[in-house]
Amino acid sequence: MLIVFGIGAPILIEWATLGIYQGVAAGNLSPEEVVRAEAGIACEFPQVASAGQIVTVQCGDALEIFRVADGRIVERWKAGQP
């Protein structure tokens, strides 16, 4: 029983703390990286610029503006046609 516990305990500890480490990693992304990862930008070569929490993405005539807080997109505005 001690052998099973000795092998199983480190695995359980790793699984229990994995979510904590992933949350920290997501919080370390810049607002621009968050938008690139989560927004699903449709054009091939978007022009991306950021100023603090605000990220703008221009694809041709379309303009999208994102506000990023705590490693996630909290607001999204669209203008123009893609």
Backbone as CSV, one residue per row, in Angstrom:
resi,resn,N_x,N_y,N_z,CA_x,CA_y,CA_z,C_x,C_y,C_z
1,MET,0.830,-1.192,0.000,0.000,0.000,0.000,0.877,1.260,0.000
2,LEU,1.964,1.247,0.743,2.866,2.391,0.770,3.511,2.634,-0.583
3,ILE,3.781,1.574,-1.325,4.373,1.741,-2.656,3.377,2.436,-3.584
4,VAL,2.127,2.007,-3.560,1.097,2.627,-4.398,0.921,4.085,-4.009
5,PHE,0.884,4.376,-2.720,0.742,5.757,-2.262,1.978,6.580,-2.645
6,GLY,3.159,5.993,-2.545,4.404,6.692,-2.899,4.470,7.050,-4.366
7,ILE,3.885,6.235,-5.218,3.863,6.533,-6.656,2.693,7.454,-6.987
8,GLY,1.556,7.222,-6.366,0.346,7.986,-6.692,0.327,9.396,-6.146
9,ALA,0.921,9.630,-4.985,0.870,10.964,-4.363,1.504,12.042,-5.236
10,PRO,2.714,11.853,-5.783,3.283,12.907,-6.635,2.446,13.192,-7.879
11,ILE,1.834,12.142,-8.436,0.985,12.342,-9.614,-0.245,13.164,-9.245
12,LEU,-0.872,12.851,-8.139,-2.046,13.614,-7.695,-1.693,15.060,-7.383
13,ILE,-0.550,15.289,-6.778,-0.120,16.656,-6.478,0.113,17.432,-7.771
14,GLU,0.725,16.799,-8.758,0.953,17.446,-10.051,-0.365,17.813,-10.715
15,TRP,-1.327,16.898,-10.735,-2.630,17.186,-11.337,-3.356,18.296,-10.592
16,ALA,-3.230,18.309,-9.279,-3.927,19.319,-8.476,-3.364,20.710,-8.715
17,THR,-2.077,20.819,-8.952,-1.453,22.139,-9.123,-1.360,22.564,-10.576
18,LEU,-1.670,21.700,-11.517,-1.554,22.031,-12.931,-2.445,23.214,-13.308
19,GLY,-3.666,23.253,-12.815,-4.574,24.361,-13.114,-4.057,25.688,-12.598
20,ILE,-3.394,25.667,-11.449,-2.828,26.898,-10.892,-1.747,27.436,-11.819
21,TYR,-0.869,26.555,-12.291,0.220,26.991,-13.166,-0.309,27.497,-14.499
22,GLN,-1.335,26.862,-15.047,-1.905,27.315,-16.307,-2.563,28.676,-16.142
23,GLY,-3.211,28.925,-15.009,-3.819,30.233,-14.755,-2.777,31.325,-14.658
24,VAL,-1.658,31.040,-14.033,-0.567,32.013,-13.940,0.001,32.289,-15.315
25,ALA,0.181,31.255,-16.135,0.718,31.440,-17.476,-0.216,32.288,-18.327
26,ALA,-1.519,32.055,-18.233,-2.478,32.851,-19.000,-2.469,34.300,-18.545
27,GLY,-2.266,34.548,-17.267,-2.224,35.912,-16.751,-0.986,36.673,-17.164
28,ASN,0.051,35.968,-17.617,1.296,36.608,-18.021,1.314,37.013,-19.486
29,LEU,0.264,36.720,-20.233,0.207,37.101,-21.632,-0.063,38.596,-21.760
30,SER,0.532,39.208,-22.768,0.243,40.619,-23.036,-1.156,40.708,-23.650
31,PRO,-1.796,41.869,-23.595,-3.124,42.002,-24.207,-3.122,41.624,-25.688
32,GLU,-2.068,41.973,-26.404,-1.975,41.634,-27.822,-1.929,40.112,-28.022
33,GLU,-1.182,39.405,-27.187,-1.106,37.949,-27.270,-2.446,37.299,-26.951
34,VAL,-3.180,37.877,-25.989,-4.507,37.349,-25.647,-5.440,37.472,-26.842
35,VAL,-5.436,38.615,-27.516,-6.307,38.829,-28.675,-5.924,37.868,-29.799
36,ARG,-4.640,37.725,-30.073,-4.203,36.810,-31.134,-4.622,35.369,-30.823
37,ALA,-4.586,34.978,-29.555,-4.911,33.605,-29.174,-6.412,33.335,-29.127
38,GLU,-7.218,34.312,-28.712,-8.637,34.045,-28.428,-9.632,34.662,-29.396
39,ALA,-9.241,35.640,-30.175,-10.227,36.394,-30.956,-10.675,35.696,-32.226
40,GLY,-9.898,34.786,-32.759,-10.269,34.158,-34.017,-10.242,35.143,-35.163
41,ILE,-9.146,35.845,-35.326,-9.008,36.866,-36.372,-9.034,36.175,-37.730
42,ALA,-9.917,36.660,-38.623,-10.196,35.976,-39.880,-9.205,36.282,-40.999
43,CYS,-8.543,37.405,-40.992,-7.675,37.737,-42.118,-6.271,37.153,-41.930
44,GLU,-5.553,37.067,-43.046,-4.248,36.418,-43.042,-3.160,37.281,-42.400
45,PHE,-3.129,38.569,-42.708,-2.096,39.463,-42.184,-2.727,40.664,-41.473
46,PRO,-3.224,40.480,-40.265,-3.863,41.604,-39.558,-2.819,42.602,-39.067
47,GLN,-3.221,43.863,-39.006,-2.381,44.902,-38.412,-2.861,45.078,-36.977
48,VAL,-2.007,44.710,-36.031,-2.380,44.712,-34.615,-1.569,45.776,-33.891
49,ALA,-2.260,46.585,-33.085,-1.599,47.600,-32.263,-2.249,47.585,-30.887
50,SER,-1.454,47.904,-29.880,-2.016,47.915,-28.531,-1.559,49.146,-27.772
51,ALA,-2.434,49.580,-26.857,-2.138,50.695,-25.957,-2.763,50.343,-24.614
52,GLY,-1.955,49.807,-23.735,-2.473,49.383,-22.440,-3.385,48.193,-22.606
53,GLN,-4.616,48.323,-22.139,-5.586,47.234,-22.221,-6.344,47.209,-23.552
54,ILE,-6.172,48.213,-24.388,-6.901,48.325,-25.649,-6.038,47.797,-26.790
55,VAL,-6.614,46.888,-27.589,-5.918,46.314,-28.737,-6.787,46.546,-29.964
56,THR,-6.192,47.091,-31.029,-6.921,47.287,-32.279,-6.369,46.322,-33.322
57,VAL,-7.281,45.777,-34.115,-6.918,44.848,-35.180,-7.572,45.344,-36.458
58,GLN,-6.754,45.623,-37.488,-7.280,46.087,-38.764,-7.031,45.017,-39.816
59,CYS,-8.111,44.623,-40.494,-8.070,43.646,-41.582,-8.763,44.280,-42.772
60,GLY,-8.002,44.819,-43.701,-8.608,45.508,-44.839,-9.403,46.711,-44.356
61,ASP,-10.711,46.759,-44.684,-11.579,47.856,-44.251,-12.185,47.626,-42.876
62,ALA,-12.054,46.428,-42.338,-12.658,46.096,-41.044,-11.722,46.477,-39.904
63,LEU,-12.301,46.994,-38.843,-11.543,47.368,-37.659,-12.231,46.749,-36.451
64,GLU,-11.453,46.068,-35.633,-11.977,45.509,-34.392,-11.166,46.069,-33.239
65,ILE,-11.859,46.414,-32.164,-11.215,46.965,-30.972,-11.566,46.066,-29.800
66,PHE,-10.553,45.681,-29.043,-10.722,44.773,-27.914,-10.237,45.449,-26.641
67,ARG,-10.916,45.184,-25.539,-10.407,45.573,-24.216,-10.113,44.279,-23.478
68,VAL,-8.870,44.157,-23.021,-8.400,42.942,-22.370,-8.126,43.247,-20.905
69,ALA,-8.635,42.398,-20.021,-8.383,42.544,-18.588,-8.222,41.158,-17.980
70,ASP,-7.273,41.015,-17.100,-7.018,39.760,-16.387,-6.819,38.583,-17.330
71,GLY,-6.124,38.808,-18.450,-5.800,37.730,-19.366,-6.945,37.226,-20.213
72,ARG,-8.021,38.036,-20.359,-9.136,37.620,-21.214,-9.768,38.844,-21.868
73,ILE,-10.460,38.622,-22.948,-11.152,39.696,-23.666,-12.452,39.988,-22.928
74,VAL,-12.641,41.245,-22.511,-13.858,41.601,-21.782,-14.822,42.428,-22.632
75,GLU,-14.316,43.105,-23.667,-15.187,43.864,-24.573,-14.620,43.768,-25.978
76,ARG,-15.546,43.801,-26.973,-15.135,43.712,-28.365,-16.070,44.586,-29.210
77,TRP,-15.495,45.448,-30.019,-16.261,46.314,-30.917,-15.811,46.063,-32.351
78,LYS,-16.751,46.147,-33.297,-16.434,45.952,-34.715,-16.916,47.154,-35.515
79,ALA,-16.160,47.477,-36.566,-16.541,48.541,-37.492,-16.128,48.141,-38.895
80,GLY,-16.896,48.473,-39.893,-16.552,48.141,-41.276,-16.902,46.721,-41.629
81,GLN,-16.591,46.348,-42.850,-16.872,45.002,-43.370,-15.561,44.271,-43.580
82,PRO,-15.507,42.951,-43.256,-14.278,42.175,-43.465,-13.984,41.915,-44.927
